[in-house]
Amino acid sequence: MTRSRLTPIALGAIMLAVAAGVTATPSLAGEGRAIPAPAVDQPAAGPFQSVTLAGGCFWGVQGVFQHVRGVTRAVSGYAGGDRTTATYPRVSRGDTGHAEAVRVTFDPSKVSFGRILQIYFSVAHDPTELNRQGPDVGRQYRSAIFAATGEQARIAKAYIAQLARAKAFDGTIVTTVETGGAFYPAEANHQDFLTRNPTNPYIVRNDLPKIAALRTLAPALYRADPVLVAARATN
């Protein structure tokens, strides 16, 4: 299997973005935010799990979790709406009920569900922005956790309450927790977008700083070689 990783161009773009103070979102300031780990979590064992996370444009959210050790797959797609409207042109209109989202599959023996949530809140997006993320505005960019099980929903709600009590963010956390519903993978050109387009101005400004923040805030979980959708498809 050919191993894929951020190219020297991408790594250089990350460092330039950080050095220039480029912001990922207004409150996270492009450097993420150190927040406490969940007080309630699952045991570090058991079968692989999946959870669907929405937090703005799926390019950056997918890119972050592809660099998390223990994540075996991260797929960009749509959640919250109907199959008939699960396409980029329709979802972009903002009236389908869908959110741009990422289905994250992980090995609990290597990264717990709670740690997935900690990265989601601290690095992947700003949970205080309502129906937007940075330059992207609309319900399709909302902050939402689509839990696969009741236990996931319980842990996510407990963590949101914990972060609120700790005043971990300057604003109110607006993230919703939903259960049920289907996930629809996005078109091929939206998969692995960050890795394939590291010099894209949007990626440089909004998303590469998130990868740098992951490496800084969670060095033990950072992996230089992203787990790519394309790599899985060719094996």
C-alpha positions, 0 to 999 in steps of 0.5 A: 500500500502506498502511504500518503501524507501531507506534502512538503508544500502542505506542511510549509503552508501550515507553518506559513499560516500559523506564522502569519496569524491566519485564523480558522474561525474568529474565536478559535483564532486558528490555534484551537483551544485547550479544553478539559477531557470529558469526565464521562467517557466509554471504556478504551475497548470494544468494536470499532465505532462511527459517529457523524460530526458536522462543524462547517465545511466538511473539507476541514473537519475531514482533514482533521480527523484523517490525522487522528491516530486511531481513526480508521476512516473519515468520509465527507457527506451529508446528514440530517436530510433526505436521500433525494437532496443529498448532493452538493448543489442542493445542500449548498442552498441551505434548505434541505435540512442537511448539514455538511458532515463527516462520518468518523470511524475509530478504534476505541482501544486507540482513541476513545469516543470522548477524545474524538469529541474533545478534538471536535470541540477544541480543534475541528470547529467553533461550537459557539457559531450558530448556523455558520463557521467562519466565512460559511453561513447557513444551516448546512454549516451548523454544529451538530453531533449525529450520534450512532447510539444512545450511549454516544448521545448521552456522553455528548450531552454530558460533555457539552454540559461540562464545557458549559459549566467550565466556561470553556468557550467565550460564547454559548455552545450551540452544538445540537445532539441528534440520533437516528437519520442516515448519512450520505457520502459526498461526491468523490471530488469532495473526499480528501480535499484538504490533502489534495489541495493544500495550496487552495486559498480557502484551505490555507486560511481556514483549515491548515491551521486546524491541522497545526492545532491538532499537532500542538494540542494532541501530539500523542494522537496526531498522525502525519500520514492521513487515512484517506478515502482514496487510499481505501478505495484502491486497496 
